[in-house]
Amino acid sequence: MISFKGAHFSKDIILHAVFLYVRNAVSYRDLEEILEEGGVKVDHTTLNR
């Protein structure tokens, strides 16, 4: 079981970002742009963590 305790974003947003990253093999900067288009403001360095 994955613990999302202390995460700044909801579990759904985190899992969606991971899905996009793994499925489409995009960079963190590209993933940042994709999420921003969906209304989620996140920095690419946060995604790296």
N, CA, C and O of each residue as an XYZ file, in Angstrom:
196
protein
N       0.848     -1.174      0.000
C       0.000      0.000      0.000
C       0.897      1.242      0.000
O       1.834      1.347      0.791
N       0.594      2.168     -0.891
C       1.347      3.411     -0.987
C       0.741      4.429     -0.026
O      -0.477      4.605      0.020
N       1.604      5.095      0.740
C       1.137      6.124      1.669
C       1.282      7.501      1.023
O       2.354      7.847      0.527
N       0.225      8.267      1.032
C       0.245      9.626      0.502
C       0.238     10.654      1.630
O      -0.081     11.822      1.412
N       0.586     10.218      2.819
C       0.609     11.100      3.990
C       1.649     12.206      3.780
O       2.799     11.932      3.439
N       1.238     13.426      3.984
C       2.129     14.574      3.845
C       2.267     15.095      2.422
O       3.030     16.032      2.185
N       1.552     14.513      1.475
C       1.622     14.966      0.086
C       0.877     16.287     -0.082
O      -0.144     16.521      0.565
N       1.392     17.136     -0.947
C       0.762     18.436     -1.185
C      -0.399     18.344     -2.164
O      -1.249     19.233     -2.208
N      -0.438     17.269     -2.948
C      -1.492     17.090     -3.939
C      -2.307     15.861     -3.589
O      -1.857     14.993     -2.841
N      -3.508     15.798     -4.135
C      -4.376     14.660     -3.836
C      -3.823     13.387     -4.481
O      -3.022     13.437     -5.415
N      -4.266     12.272     -3.967
C      -3.840     10.963     -4.456
C      -4.137     10.816     -5.948
O      -3.319     10.272     -6.690
N      -5.290     11.292     -6.388
C      -5.685     11.175     -7.795
C      -4.740     11.935     -8.722
O      -4.383     11.438     -9.790
N      -4.341     13.120     -8.323
C      -3.436     13.925     -9.151
C      -2.065     13.266     -9.230
O      -1.460     13.219    -10.301
N      -1.575     12.762     -8.117
C      -0.268     12.093     -8.092
C      -0.278     10.861     -8.987
O       0.638     10.662     -9.784
N      -1.299     10.042     -8.858
C      -1.372      8.828     -9.664
C      -1.536      9.147    -11.148
O      -0.984      8.446    -11.996
N      -2.284     10.190    -11.465
C      -2.450     10.599    -12.866
C      -1.109     11.062    -13.441
O      -0.772     10.717    -14.574
N      -0.349     11.832    -12.679
C       0.961     12.299    -13.137
C       1.912     11.124    -13.363
O       2.640     11.098    -14.355
N       1.909     10.164    -12.458
C       2.756      8.982    -12.614
C       2.337      8.192    -13.849
O       3.186      7.737    -14.616
N       1.042      8.032    -14.040
C       0.527      7.321    -15.214
C       1.005      7.990    -16.500
O       1.500      7.315    -17.403
N       0.861      9.311    -16.590
C       1.284     10.024    -17.791
C       2.783      9.900    -18.017
O       3.233      9.720    -19.149
N       3.549      9.997    -16.949
C       5.009      9.926    -17.049
C       5.463      8.553    -17.552
O       6.321      8.462    -18.431
N       4.896      7.510    -17.003
C       5.303      6.152    -17.364
C       4.746      5.747    -18.731
O       5.467      5.184    -19.555
N       3.495      6.028    -18.963
C       2.824      5.588    -20.188
C       3.350      6.299    -21.432
O       3.535      5.672    -22.475
N       3.589      7.596    -21.327
C       3.955      8.389    -22.498
C       5.435      8.739    -22.572
O       5.871      9.347    -23.549
N       6.203      8.376    -21.579
C       7.646      8.643    -21.539
C       7.940     10.121    -21.839
O       8.752     10.438    -22.708
N       7.273     11.009    -21.112
C       7.478     12.443    -21.294
C       8.461     12.955    -20.244
O       8.687     12.306    -19.223
N       9.036     14.118    -20.504
C       9.948     14.734    -19.544
C       9.131     15.392    -18.425
O       7.917     15.558    -18.540
N       9.817     15.759    -17.351
C       9.136     16.426    -16.234
C       8.583     17.773    -16.670
O       7.508     18.173    -16.223
N       9.297     18.473    -17.533
C       8.811     19.773    -18.028
C       7.564     19.599    -18.898
O       6.628     20.395    -18.818
N       7.557     18.553    -19.726
C       6.371     18.283    -20.548
C       5.194     17.895    -19.659
O       4.062     18.320    -19.892
N       5.467     17.096    -18.652
C       4.423     16.687    -17.722
C       3.866     17.890    -16.973
O       2.662     17.969    -16.727
N       4.736     18.825    -16.612
C       4.293     20.063    -15.963
C       3.301     20.806    -16.862
O       2.272     21.282    -16.384
N       3.604     20.908    -18.156
C       2.724     21.597    -19.098
C       1.390     20.868    -19.265
O       0.334     21.499    -19.327
N       1.444     19.540    -19.337
C       0.218     18.750    -19.486
C      -0.695     18.956    -18.282
O      -1.898     19.160    -18.442
N      -0.130     18.903    -17.085
C      -0.929     19.080    -15.875
C      -1.465     20.506    -15.772
O      -2.587     20.718    -15.311
N      -0.666     21.479    -16.202
C      -1.111     22.876    -16.153
C      -2.304     23.093    -17.084
O      -3.214     23.853    -16.754
N      -2.305     22.431    -18.242
C      -3.451     22.514    -19.149
C      -4.707     21.951    -18.502
O      -5.819     22.378    -18.811
N      -4.523     20.988    -17.602
C      -5.647     20.396    -16.878
C      -6.029     21.161    -15.628
O      -6.940     20.753    -14.908
N      -5.342     22.272    -15.356
C      -5.689     23.104    -14.213
C      -4.897     22.840    -12.952
O      -5.230     23.369    -11.891
N      -3.842     22.025    -13.047
C      -3.017     21.711    -11.876
C      -1.695     22.452    -12.013
O      -0.911     22.162    -12.917
N      -1.443     23.404    -11.122
C      -0.207     24.176    -11.145
C       0.840     23.456    -10.307
O       0.724     23.379     -9.083
N       1.860     22.929    -10.974
C       2.921     22.197    -10.292
C       4.245     22.486    -11.004
O       4.273     22.642    -12.225
N       5.323     22.557    -10.253
C       6.641     22.803    -10.823
C       7.298     21.479    -11.207
O       7.063     20.457    -10.562
N       8.119     21.497    -12.255
C       8.743     20.255    -12.703
C       9.702     19.673    -11.661
O       9.933     18.464    -11.646
N      10.259     20.514    -10.793
C      11.137     19.988     -9.749
C      10.351     19.210     -8.695
O      10.876     18.276     -8.089
N       9.104     19.592     -8.480
C       8.233     18.839     -7.564
C       7.942     17.460     -8.141
O       7.911     16.473     -7.405
N       7.730     17.386     -9.443
C       7.477     16.103    -10.098
C       8.687     15.197    -10.008
O       8.546     13.979     -9.901
N       9.867     15.777    -10.050
C      11.096     14.996     -9.956
C      11.209     14.295     -8.606
O      11.750     13.193     -8.521
N      10.706     14.924     -7.560
C      10.781     14.328     -6.226
C       9.833     13.171     -6.110
O       9.754     12.541     -5.055
